Amino acid sequence: MQKAQKVHKSPSRATPRRVMFDHRGAFARVSCVAALCLACLTSSVASVRDAGAPGGVVFTLAVAFAFSIESSRLARLLPPTPTLTTQMCAGVLLRNIPGVRTAVGAIDGDAATTVRALALGLILSRAGLASDADAWRRRARATTAMALAPATCETLVVSGMGAWLFSLNASTAFALGFLMSAISLAVVVPPALELKREGLGEDAGVADLILGASILDGIYCIVGFGICAEIAGSGGSGGTTAWKAPTQIVVGALGGAATAELALRSGTLSAPGRPPSAGAMDASIILSLVMVILFAAKELDANGGGALMCVTFCVRVASAWRRLGLDDALANACAFMNTLWNDFTAPLLFVVIGCSLDLWAMTADVAGKALAIIFVGGAARALGAFFASSASEGAGLRERAFVALAWMPKATIQAALASVVYDDAVREHGANSPQALNGEKLLQTALLCVLITAPLGAWCIAYYAPKMLTKKTPTDDGSVGSV
């Protein structure tokens, strides 16, 4: 007889096991964060030596980036607060809280310049690829008016107030005017792309108007500022530098078109008749070419022409892909750039901009006069934008008012160029010279403008876009209507 096998019945209730370490608890999260920070610190020190140690540039950028990412969570708890607001505030706190800057370190000028250049290249690439050249041609008159009229109004007002309140000479006053008039592509372009994807304001062409005009506005102000800053810093005459503006425009437009044709015909980018490239590959090639153009333009002192060349290059590539039926390649490249911007570049850029704001260096007298210049110049810009947007077909009062609000933010160009006049004056005339003191006033005014207008403008765009713009939705018969 076979021996009966014992049957082990499973208990009706599972026996609870003793958990030694609960990964969901607060202690576990703190331990994981501490271990991750320790690992990052040791690896950075081992790989880049002094730059990765506390106080080094790599360590400082890593800490600033981590603070920026964490501060973004606070913005999500306070809708519709844009994330750039809390990211810039994180940078301001890192720079201005006593003891923190000593412990963490300061972001040096070269590192901040590299971050801003990378962000500018990505912004120009995204704007160029998302732009429709045919729509630009149809709205050429409105785009040109929107780019030039508000910036010119603000330039004249700010220049006059700068000469009156700060006793600036003509070249320095106009350098301040062009510096303060440049709209922030980093603040305006991403929401404009989001409006384009959601169809808000499509009847009035609000997104296309903002994209095209903001790029031209930036180029116009960069070229104007470069000419005036060179005159103010070196004491040269306007006739020796005025020729640079038309030269940069012509070379930038022709060079961008030639670069696009070369990249497409050489097979570097996706083209018909060859295996499709991944979106990351196309985007990386485009960004690499854009960064080469920007850094070469910086060395040649032709920042405006370099920006125009980058935009022209990306617009021509996007138009060629649409014409050849490579919409998937365009969509994949844009998706990769969007991810790169949202997850890495934007948090790093805005915290670096915040770290450039030294509140302790501002004096009450300069701050008060700077606030007057900022608000009066902003009012002149808003009026100019409201009247200039009337050239856009289909734009009603609500759309024009929204565009006037969207034309408020200043950040990237001001943070990148604010110290140019001061640095040139120190190099040519000395740190205590009147030229250097005037350059310091420009620097403080521009940075205070960034601190005020960037968060306020971004909040206005996020809050008023759904309230003031209509959205196209498909109707029952398959056509498209506005709601």
Solvent accessible surface area in square Angstrom, and as a share of the most:
residue,aa,sasa,rsa
1,M,241,1.07
2,Q,173,0.77
3,K,186,0.79
4,A,91,0.71
5,Q,164,0.73
6,K,173,0.73
7,V,126,0.72
8,H,165,0.73
9,K,177,0.75
10,S,98,0.63
11,P,95,0.60
12,S,128,0.82
13,R,202,0.74
14,A,86,0.67
15,T,106,0.62
16,P,121,0.76
17,R,217,0.79
18,R,219,0.80
19,V,109,0.63
20,M,172,0.77
21,F,111,0.46
22,D,68,0.35
23,H,136,0.61
24,R,175,0.64
25,G,24,0.23
26,A,66,0.51
27,F,154,0.64
28,A,2,0.01
29,R,142,0.52
30,V,101,0.58
31,S,36,0.23
32,C,80,0.48
33,V,90,0.51
34,A,58,0.45
35,A,62,0.48
36,L,114,0.57
37,C,77,0.46
38,L,113,0.56
39,A,55,0.43
40,C,71,0.42
41,L,56,0.28
42,T,75,0.44
43,S,66,0.43
44,S,22,0.14
45,V,57,0.33
46,A,70,0.54
47,S,85,0.55
48,V,60,0.35
49,R,176,0.64
50,D,121,0.63
51,A,32,0.25
52,G,0,0.00
53,A,30,0.23
54,P,83,0.52
55,G,42,0.40
56,G,12,0.12
57,V,44,0.26
58,V,56,0.32
59,F,40,0.17
60,T,5,0.03
61,L,38,0.19
62,A,57,0.44
63,V,29,0.17
64,A,1,0.00
65,F,53,0.22
66,A,52,0.40
67,F,104,0.43
68,S,0,0.00
69,I,60,0.30
70,E,93,0.42
71,S,20,0.13
72,S,5,0.03
73,R,143,0.52
74,L,93,0.46
75,A,2,0.02
76,R,161,0.59
77,L,135,0.67
78,L,98,0.49
79,P,107,0.67
80,P,50,0.32
81,T,35,0.20
82,P,22,0.14
83,T,54,0.31
84,L,16,0.08
85,T,27,0.16
86,T,14,0.08
87,Q,7,0.03
88,M,1,0.00
89,C,60,0.36
90,A,8,0.07
91,G,0,0.00
92,V,15,0.09
93,L,97,0.48
94,L,14,0.07
95,R,55,0.20
96,N,14,0.07
97,I,75,0.38
98,P,109,0.68
99,G,48,0.47
100,V,41,0.24
101,R,95,0.35
102,T,122,0.71
103,A,71,0.55
104,V,23,0.13
105,G,15,0.14
106,A,47,0.36
107,I,30,0.15
108,D,72,0.37
109,G,53,0.51
110,D,117,0.61
111,A,16,0.13
112,A,11,0.08
113,T,46,0.27
114,T,74,0.43
115,V,13,0.07
116,R,27,0.10
117,A,17,0.13
118,L,59,0.29
119,A,0,0.00
120,L,35,0.17
121,G,0,0.00
122,L,0,0.00
123,I,1,0.01
124,L,1,0.01
125,S,0,0.00
126,R,10,0.04
127,A,0,0.00
128,G,0,0.00
129,L,1,0.00
130,A,19,0.15
131,S,0,0.00
132,D,45,0.23
133,A,14,0.11
134,D,78,0.41
135,A,2,0.01
136,W,51,0.18
137,R,165,0.60
138,R,176,0.64
139,R,46,0.17
140,A,51,0.39
141,R,181,0.66
142,A,3,0.02
143,T,7,0.04
144,T,62,0.36
145,A,33,0.26
146,M,0,0.00
147,A,0,0.00
148,L,72,0.36
149,A,38,0.29
150,P,0,0.00
151,A,0,0.00
152,T,50,0.29
153,C,51,0.30
154,E,3,0.01
155,T,4,0.02
156,L,105,0.52
157,V,48,0.28
158,V,0,0.00
159,S,5,0.03
160,G,42,0.40
161,M,28,0.12
162,G,0,0.00
163,A,44,0.34
164,W,188,0.66
165,L,37,0.18
166,F,8,0.03
167,S,91,0.59
168,L,11,0.06
169,N,79,0.41
170,A,73,0.56
171,S,24,0.15
172,T,6,0.04
173,A,3,0.02
174,F,76,0.32
175,A,0,0.00
176,L,0,0.00
177,G,0,0.00
178,F,27,0.11
179,L,1,0.01
180,M,2,0.01
181,S,0,0.00
182,A,0,0.00
183,I,0,0.00
184,S,0,0.00
185,L,6,0.03
186,A,3,0.02
187,V,2,0.01
188,V,2,0.01
189,V,1,0.00
190,P,24,0.15
191,P,35,0.22
192,A,1,0.01
193,L,7,0.04
194,E,72,0.32
195,L,9,0.04
196,K,77,0.32
197,R,136,0.50
198,E,72,0.32
199,G,10,0.10
200,L,18,0.09
201,G,1,0.01
202,E,95,0.43
203,D,70,0.36
204,A,4,0.03
205,G,5,0.05
206,V,1,0.01
207,A,7,0.06
208,D,23,0.12
209,L,4,0.02
210,I,3,0.02
211,L,0,0.00
212,G,0,0.00
213,A,0,0.00
214,S,0,0.00
215,I,2,0.01
216,L,62,0.31
217,D,0,0.00
218,G,1,0.01
219,I,13,0.07
220,Y,68,0.26
221,C,1,0.00
222,I,17,0.08
223,V,14,0.08
224,G,10,0.09
225,F,6,0.02
226,G,34,0.32
227,I,29,0.15
228,C,17,0.10
229,A,3,0.02
230,E,55,0.25
231,I,33,0.17
232,A,13,0.10
233,G,2,0.02
234,S,68,0.44
235,G,62,0.60
236,G,36,0.35
237,S,63,0.41
238,G,35,0.34
239,G,66,0.63
240,T,87,0.51
241,T,7,0.04
242,A,54,0.42
243,W,143,0.50
244,K,39,0.17
245,A,25,0.19
246,P,75,0.47
247,T,59,0.34
248,Q,21,0.09
249,I,92,0.47
250,V,84,0.48
251,V,88,0.51
252,G,1,0.01
253,A,39,0.30
254,L,124,0.62
255,G,16,0.15
256,G,0,0.00
257,A,19,0.15
258,A,64,0.49
259,T,28,0.16
260,A,0,0.00
261,E,56,0.25
262,L,126,0.63
263,A,6,0.05
264,L,24,0.12
265,R,200,0.73
266,S,70,0.45
267,G,22,0.21
268,T,58,0.34
269,L,0,0.00
270,S,2,0.01
271,A,20,0.15
272,P,73,0.46
273,G,91,0.88
274,R,87,0.32
275,P,110,0.69
276,P,119,0.75
277,S,25,0.16
278,A,67,0.52
279,G,11,0.11
280,A,45,0.35
281,M,109,0.49
282,D,0,0.00
283,A,0,0.00
284,S,49,0.32
285,I,35,0.18
286,I,0,0.00
287,L,18,0.09
288,S,65,0.42
289,L,54,0.27
290,V,0,0.00
291,M,27,0.12
292,V,100,0.58
293,I,18,0.09
294,L,18,0.09
295,F,85,0.35
296,A,47,0.37
297,A,9,0.07
298,K,102,0.43
299,E,148,0.66
300,L,139,0.69
301,D,77,0.40
302,A,22,0.17
303,N,55,0.28
304,G,1,0.01
305,G,8,0.08
306,G,3,0.03
307,A,4,0.03
308,L,25,0.13
309,M,43,0.19
310,C,0,0.00
311,V,4,0.02
312,T,27,0.16
313,F,0,0.00
314,C,0,0.00
315,V,13,0.07
316,R,97,0.35
317,V,0,0.00
318,A,0,0.00
319,S,28,0.18
320,A,4,0.03
321,W,0,0.00
322,R,84,0.31
323,R,172,0.63
324,L,81,0.41
325,G,56,0.54
326,L,38,0.19
327,D,80,0.42
328,D,112,0.58
329,A,11,0.09
330,L,15,0.07
331,A,60,0.46
332,N,73,0.38
333,A,0,0.00
334,C,29,0.17
335,A,56,0.44
336,F,72,0.30
337,M,0,0.00
338,N,30,0.15
339,T,76,0.44
340,L,51,0.25
341,W,9,0.03
342,N,92,0.47
343,D,88,0.46
344,F,85,0.35
345,T,2,0.01
346,A,11,0.09
347,P,4,0.02
348,L,16,0.08
349,L,0,0.00
350,F,6,0.03
351,V,0,0.00
352,V,2,0.01
353,I,0,0.00
354,G,0,0.00
355,C,16,0.10
356,S,30,0.19
357,L,1,0.00
358,D,37,0.19
359,L,69,0.34
360,W,184,0.65
361,A,50,0.39
362,M,36,0.16
363,T,75,0.44
364,A,92,0.72
365,D,91,0.47
366,V,21,0.12
367,A,24,0.19
368,G,41,0.39
369,K,63,0.27
370,A,1,0.00
371,L,65,0.32
372,A,41,0.32
373,I,0,0.00
374,I,10,0.05
375,F,120,0.50
376,V,69,0.40
377,G,0,0.00
378,G,29,0.28
379,A,56,0.43
380,A,19,0.15
381,R,3,0.01
382,A,38,0.29
383,L,111,0.55
384,G,10,0.09
385,A,0,0.00
386,F,54,0.22
387,F,130,0.54
388,A,11,0.08
389,S,1,0.01
390,S,63,0.41
391,A,24,0.18
392,S,4,0.03
393,E,146,0.66
394,G,63,0.61
395,A,23,0.18
396,G,32,0.31
397,L,124,0.62
398,R,125,0.46
399,E,20,0.09
400,R,37,0.14
401,A,33,0.26
402,F,0,0.00
403,V,3,0.01
404,A,13,0.10
405,L,51,0.25
406,A,1,0.01
407,W,1,0.00
408,M,49,0.22
409,P,0,0.00
410,K,5,0.02
411,A,0,0.00
412,T,3,0.02
413,I,9,0.04
414,Q,0,0.00
415,A,10,0.08
416,A,40,0.31
417,L,25,0.13
418,A,2,0.01
419,S,41,0.26
420,V,47,0.27
421,V,4,0.02
422,Y,61,0.23
423,D,66,0.34
424,D,28,0.14
425,A,1,0.01
426,V,50,0.29
427,R,164,0.60
428,E,99,0.44
429,H,81,0.36
430,G,29,0.28
431,A,60,0.46
432,N,141,0.72
433,S,14,0.09
434,P,94,0.59
435,Q,64,0.28
436,A,1,0.00
437,L,92,0.46
438,N,24,0.12
439,G,0,0.00
440,E,62,0.28
441,K,54,0.23
442,L,0,0.00
443,L,42,0.21
444,Q,17,0.08
445,T,0,0.00
446,A,0,0.00
447,L,15,0.08
448,L,18,0.09
449,C,2,0.01
450,V,0,0.00
451,L,50,0.25
452,I,43,0.22
453,T,13,0.07
454,A,0,0.00
455,P,22,0.14
456,L,83,0.41
457,G,0,0.00
458,A,7,0.05
459,W,87,0.30
460,C,10,0.06
461,I,7,0.04
462,A,45,0.35
463,Y,77,0.29
464,Y,68,0.26
465,A,6,0.04
466,P,88,0.55
467,K,114,0.49
468,M,30,0.13
469,L,9,0.04
470,T,35,0.20
471,K,83,0.35
472,K,64,0.27
473,T,43,0.25
474,P,110,0.69
475,T,62,0.36
476,D,157,0.81
477,D,120,0.62
478,G,60,0.58
479,S,56,0.36
480,V,91,0.52
481,G,21,0.21
482,S,58,0.38
483,V,112,0.64
